[in-house]
Amino acid sequence: MTDRAHTLGPSPTEPLGSGGSGRAQSCSRGRTGCLQPEVSDHAMVRRAAEQGLRAGSFSELLDQALAVDAQGAALFRRRARLVGRAAALLLDMFDPEVLVVVELGVGRLPECLADLPAEVAERSWVCDDPERAVVLSSFNGWLLATAGGAVALG
């Protein structure tokens, strides 16, 4: 189970890979195709630079995608699909009634909002209604402040 959860590919021997948009990055265990080095904010900026986009930060990349930059939007769509894979795995493992996702691309780009549940629908064995089961947080952009408040509330 550890390898399956770590790679999020179709199987432990078939990891995510580069997804056709640059080379796959290694994780801290030296493996490629793992979730963190593929979807982190840093990975998004690095992948954008590899594709010739000029974005010095994650927020600049998001602004470019919002300004109808097709390459930038494609990076966020890819990330939404990879987050959808992770969501499908979590839904299959724990079968919660609702899974709340905090992902800025999904929260701001309509095409990403469609990609994430579509990926869940394709990959989950137990989730029969991803539109209902996977919801977007209403705290996009304010995650750290919200998390601190949640801890204080207990």
KEDO-959326 format. One record per residue (C-alpha): residue in three letters; x, y, z; residue number from 1. Coordinates in nm, 4 decimals. Each point is the difference from the previous one (the first is absolute). Layout:
 rest        u        v        w  nr
  ala        X        Y        Z NUM
...
END
This chain:
 rest        u        v        w  nr
  met   0.0000   0.0000   0.0000   1
  thr   0.2845   0.2413   0.0737   2
  asp   0.1340  -0.0166  -0.3558   3
  arg  -0.3495   0.0336  -0.1469   4
  ala  -0.0768   0.3081   0.2053   5
  his   0.3444   0.1438  -0.0617   6
  thr  -0.0047  -0.0169  -0.3799   7
  leu  -0.3709   0.0505  -0.0753   8
  gly   0.0509  -0.1610  -0.3383   9
  pro  -0.2307  -0.2698  -0.1344  10
  ser   0.2126  -0.2531   0.1904  11
  pro   0.3163   0.0040   0.2149  12
  thr   0.2039  -0.0941  -0.3057  13
  glu  -0.1616   0.2636  -0.2226  14
  pro   0.0524   0.3425   0.1646  15
  leu  -0.1367   0.3330  -0.1170  16
  gly   0.2939   0.0822  -0.2249  17
  ser   0.0493   0.3381  -0.1578  18
  gly  -0.3436   0.0149  -0.1577  19
  gly   0.1492   0.1171  -0.3255  20
  ser   0.0913   0.3380   0.1418  21
  gly   0.3640  -0.0108   0.1008  22
  arg   0.2119  -0.2539   0.1789  23
  ala  -0.1304  -0.1740   0.3106  24
  gln   0.1595   0.1216   0.3234  25
  ser   0.1388  -0.2230   0.2725  26
  cys  -0.1488  -0.0045   0.3462  27
  ser   0.1966  -0.0142   0.3256  28
  arg   0.0153  -0.3795  -0.0412  29
  gly   0.1617   0.0378  -0.3430  30
  arg  -0.3053  -0.1229  -0.1907  31
  thr  -0.1776   0.1770  -0.2838  32
  gly  -0.3702   0.0408  -0.0591  33
  cys  -0.0882   0.0742   0.3617  34
  leu  -0.2663   0.2518   0.0953  35
  gln   0.1959   0.2677   0.1903  36
  pro   0.2690   0.0731  -0.2609  37
  glu  -0.2656   0.0062  -0.2721  38
  val  -0.2674   0.2268   0.1530  39
  ser   0.1727   0.2276   0.2524  40
  asp   0.0042   0.3743  -0.0631  41
  his   0.3769  -0.0172  -0.0499  42
  ala  -0.0412  -0.2804  -0.2538  43
  met  -0.2548   0.2065  -0.1906  44
  val   0.2383   0.2969  -0.0283  45
  arg   0.2884  -0.2300  -0.0975  46
  arg  -0.2091  -0.1755  -0.2647  47
  ala  -0.1159   0.3371  -0.1355  48
  ala   0.3635   0.1109  -0.0348  49
  glu   0.0844  -0.3258  -0.1804  50
  gln  -0.2750   0.0846  -0.2491  51
  gly   0.1270   0.3539  -0.0534  52
  leu  -0.2597   0.1820   0.2089  53
  arg   0.1258   0.2966   0.1991  54
  ala  -0.1478  -0.0313   0.3464  55
  gly   0.2182   0.0765   0.2995  56
  ser  -0.2537  -0.1277   0.2497  57
  phe  -0.3056  -0.2186   0.0269  58
  ser  -0.2297   0.3018   0.0259  59
  glu   0.1492   0.1450  -0.3211  60
  leu  -0.0617  -0.3313  -0.1756  61
  leu  -0.3595  -0.0047   0.1220  62
  asp  -0.0473   0.3601  -0.1165  63
  gln   0.1300  -0.0959  -0.3452  64
  ala  -0.2374  -0.2953  -0.0182  65
  leu  -0.2888   0.2251   0.1043  66
  ala   0.0994   0.2432  -0.2768  67
  val  -0.0795  -0.2753  -0.2511  68
  asp   0.3539  -0.1334  -0.0390  69
  ala  -0.0601  -0.3427  -0.1554  70
  gln   0.3333  -0.1444   0.1172  71
  gly  -0.0521   0.1184   0.3565  72
  ala  -0.3560  -0.1291   0.0042  73
  ala   0.1202  -0.3375  -0.1313  74
  leu   0.2370  -0.0296   0.2966  75
  phe  -0.2849   0.0654   0.2425  76
  arg  -0.2263  -0.2452  -0.1834  77
  arg   0.2691  -0.2673   0.0287  78
  arg   0.0336   0.0758   0.3710  79
  ala  -0.3799  -0.0213   0.0461  80
  arg  -0.0007  -0.3448  -0.1618  81
  leu   0.2857  -0.1175   0.2231  82
  val  -0.1795   0.1341   0.3083  83
  gly  -0.3066  -0.1858  -0.1301  84
  arg   0.2035  -0.3219   0.0008  85
  ala   0.0970   0.0636   0.3610  86
  ala  -0.3615   0.0793   0.0887  87
  ala  -0.1178  -0.3239  -0.1634  88
  leu   0.2499  -0.1987   0.2030  89
  leu  -0.1070   0.1704   0.3241  90
  leu  -0.3661  -0.0598  -0.0805  91
  asp   0.0701  -0.3672  -0.0704  92
  met   0.2056  -0.0464   0.3169  93
  phe  -0.2241   0.1833   0.2486  94
  asp  -0.3380   0.0338  -0.1781  95
  pro  -0.0852   0.3355   0.1604  96
  glu  -0.3296   0.1693  -0.0716  97
  val   0.1827   0.3181  -0.1076  98
  leu   0.3612   0.0771  -0.0920  99
  val   0.0929   0.3693   0.0136 100
  val   0.2692   0.1056  -0.2471 101
  val   0.2077   0.3162   0.0290 102
  glu   0.1656   0.0661  -0.3357 103
  leu   0.0305   0.3512  -0.1395 104
  gly  -0.0184  -0.0993  -0.3666 105
  val  -0.3211  -0.1921   0.0557 106
  gly  -0.1376   0.2915   0.1982 107
  arg   0.0788   0.2612  -0.2642 108
  leu   0.0019  -0.1716  -0.3423 109
  pro  -0.3339  -0.1488  -0.1130 110
  glu   0.1651  -0.2611  -0.2224 111
  cys   0.1911  -0.1325   0.3022 112
  leu  -0.3217  -0.0175   0.1977 113
  ala  -0.1308  -0.2436  -0.2619 114
  asp   0.3235  -0.2017  -0.0274 115
  leu   0.0305  -0.0997   0.3659 116
  pro  -0.3374  -0.1779   0.0398 117
  ala   0.0370  -0.1505  -0.3472 118
  glu   0.3254  -0.1612   0.1116 119
  val  -0.1662  -0.1230   0.3203 120
  ala  -0.2847  -0.1496  -0.2047 121
  glu   0.2481  -0.1793  -0.2233 122
  arg   0.2239  -0.1353   0.2768 123
  ser  -0.2092  -0.0625   0.3121 124
  trp  -0.1491  -0.3420   0.0639 125
  val  -0.2472   0.1154   0.2677 126
  cys  -0.0956   0.3599  -0.0765 127
  asp  -0.3093   0.0036  -0.2177 128
  asp  -0.0601   0.3772   0.0189 129
  pro   0.3271   0.1981  -0.0017 130
  glu  -0.1843   0.3312  -0.0461 131
  arg  -0.1608  -0.0547   0.3403 132
  ala   0.2824  -0.1799   0.1784 133
  val   0.2889   0.2295  -0.0984 134
  val  -0.0594   0.3626   0.0913 135
  leu   0.2186   0.3041  -0.0285 136
  ser   0.0951   0.1857   0.3155 137
  ser  -0.1506   0.3444   0.0344 138
  phe   0.3293   0.1160   0.1545 139
  asn   0.2164  -0.0016  -0.3137 140
  gly   0.2788   0.2498   0.0464 141
  trp  -0.0502   0.0123   0.3764 142
  leu   0.1020  -0.3536   0.0881 143
  leu   0.2678   0.0802   0.2591 144
  ala  -0.2173   0.2493   0.1869 145
  thr  -0.2918  -0.2420  -0.0071 146
  ala   0.2110  -0.2937   0.1197 147
  gly   0.1229   0.2028   0.2971 148
  gly  -0.3568   0.0874   0.0923 149
  ala  -0.1097  -0.3625  -0.0297 150
  val   0.2711  -0.1076   0.2443 151
  ala  -0.1080   0.2688   0.2456 152
  leu  -0.3599  -0.1209  -0.0197 153
  gly   0.1079  -0.3545   0.0798 154
END
